[in-house]
Amino acid sequence: MITLEKIKIYNNFKGDIDKWIRIGSKIEKVQMEDEDWYVIDGLIQDIKLVKKNLTSNEFAEKLEIRIIDNCDTVETISQLNKLVNN
């Protein structure tokens, strides 16, 4: 499940998983797993595709469901969208 804390960690390392693996703190590595990183990466990529109108309506609808299923709160979804706009 993606949380605000995981979004914060992802953002602190600018989405660079290698940097997180090399210099991330033990606490950050306990709070977040590789799979969480890949989920955030995938959601960001897919949101960008939808925003650029490069997908079908069906894809966009399924993405919205994936976002809701993978994020713990509305605030987490908001922060995820802020990452897309950066």
C-alpha positions as a Markdown table, in Angstrom:
| # | Residue | x | y | z |
|---|---|---|---|---|
| 1 | Met | 0.0 | 0.0 | 0.0 |
| 2 | Ile | 1.4 | 3.4 | -1.0 |
| 3 | Thr | 1.4 | 5.9 | 1.9 |
| 4 | Leu | 2.3 | 9.5 | 2.4 |
| 5 | Glu | 5.6 | 8.4 | 3.9 |
| 6 | Lys | 6.5 | 6.3 | 0.9 |
| 7 | Ile | 5.7 | 9.2 | -1.4 |
| 8 | Lys | 8.0 | 11.4 | 0.7 |
| 9 | Ile | 10.8 | 8.9 | 0.5 |
| 10 | Tyr | 10.3 | 8.4 | -3.2 |
| 11 | Asn | 10.4 | 12.2 | -3.7 |
| 12 | Asn | 13.4 | 12.7 | -1.5 |
| 13 | Phe | 15.4 | 10.5 | -3.8 |
| 14 | Lys | 13.8 | 12.0 | -6.9 |
| 15 | Gly | 12.6 | 8.6 | -8.0 |
| 16 | Asp | 16.1 | 7.2 | -8.2 |
| 17 | Ile | 15.9 | 3.7 | -6.7 |
| 18 | Asp | 19.6 | 3.1 | -7.0 |
| 19 | Lys | 20.3 | 6.1 | -4.9 |
| 20 | Trp | 17.8 | 5.0 | -2.3 |
| 21 | Ile | 19.3 | 1.5 | -2.2 |
| 22 | Arg | 22.9 | 3.0 | -1.8 |
| 23 | Ile | 22.3 | 5.8 | 0.7 |
| 24 | Gly | 18.8 | 5.4 | 2.1 |
| 25 | Ser | 18.6 | 5.0 | 5.9 |
| 26 | Lys | 17.6 | 1.8 | 7.6 |
| 27 | Ile | 14.3 | 3.4 | 8.6 |
| 28 | Glu | 13.5 | 4.4 | 5.0 |
| 29 | Lys | 14.2 | 0.8 | 3.9 |
| 30 | Val | 12.0 | -0.6 | 6.6 |
| 31 | Gln | 9.2 | 1.8 | 5.6 |
| 32 | Met | 9.4 | 1.1 | 1.9 |
| 33 | Glu | 10.2 | -2.0 | -0.2 |
| 34 | Asp | 11.4 | -2.3 | -3.7 |
| 35 | Glu | 7.9 | -3.3 | -4.9 |
| 36 | Asp | 6.5 | 0.0 | -3.4 |
| 37 | Trp | 9.0 | 1.9 | -5.5 |
| 38 | Tyr | 8.0 | 0.0 | -8.7 |
| 39 | Val | 4.3 | 0.7 | -8.0 |
| 40 | Ile | 4.9 | 4.4 | -7.6 |
| 41 | Asp | 7.0 | 4.5 | -10.7 |
| 42 | Gly | 4.4 | 2.6 | -12.7 |
| 43 | Leu | 1.5 | 4.8 | -11.5 |
| 44 | Ile | 3.4 | 8.0 | -12.3 |
| 45 | Gln | 4.3 | 6.8 | -15.8 |
| 46 | Asp | 0.7 | 5.8 | -16.4 |
| 47 | Ile | -0.7 | 9.0 | -15.1 |
| 48 | Lys | 1.6 | 10.9 | -17.4 |
| 49 | Leu | 0.3 | 8.9 | -20.4 |
| 50 | Val | -3.3 | 9.6 | -19.5 |
| 51 | Lys | -2.6 | 13.3 | -19.0 |
| 52 | Lys | -1.0 | 13.5 | -22.5 |
| 53 | Asn | -4.1 | 11.7 | -23.9 |
| 54 | Leu | -2.0 | 8.8 | -25.1 |
| 55 | Thr | -4.3 | 6.1 | -23.7 |
| 56 | Ser | -7.8 | 4.8 | -24.2 |
| 57 | Asn | -10.7 | 5.8 | -21.9 |
| 58 | Glu | -10.7 | 2.2 | -20.6 |
| 59 | Phe | -7.0 | 2.4 | -19.6 |
| 60 | Ala | -7.7 | 5.7 | -17.8 |
| 61 | Glu | -10.6 | 4.2 | -15.9 |
| 62 | Lys | -8.6 | 1.1 | -14.9 |
| 63 | Leu | -5.8 | 3.4 | -13.8 |
| 64 | Glu | -8.1 | 5.3 | -11.5 |
| 65 | Ile | -9.1 | 2.1 | -9.9 |
| 66 | Arg | -5.5 | 1.0 | -9.6 |
| 67 | Ile | -4.6 | 4.3 | -7.9 |
| 68 | Ile | -7.4 | 4.0 | -5.4 |
| 69 | Asp | -6.6 | 0.3 | -4.7 |
| 70 | Asn | -2.9 | 1.1 | -4.2 |
| 71 | Cys | -3.0 | 4.3 | -2.2 |
| 72 | Asp | -4.1 | 4.5 | 1.5 |
| 73 | Thr | -5.8 | 7.9 | 1.5 |
| 74 | Val | -7.0 | 10.7 | -0.7 |
| 75 | Glu | -4.0 | 12.8 | 0.5 |
| 76 | Thr | -1.6 | 10.1 | -0.7 |
| 77 | Ile | -3.3 | 10.3 | -4.2 |
| 78 | Ser | -3.0 | 14.1 | -4.1 |
| 79 | Gln | 0.7 | 13.8 | -3.3 |
| 80 | Leu | 1.2 | 11.2 | -6.1 |
| 81 | Asn | -0.4 | 13.6 | -8.6 |
| 82 | Lys | 1.9 | 16.4 | -7.4 |
| 83 | Leu | 4.9 | 14.2 | -8.2 |
| 84 | Val | 3.5 | 13.8 | -11.7 |
| 85 | Asn | 3.3 | 17.6 | -12.1 |
| 86 | Asn | 6.9 | 18.1 | -11.0 |
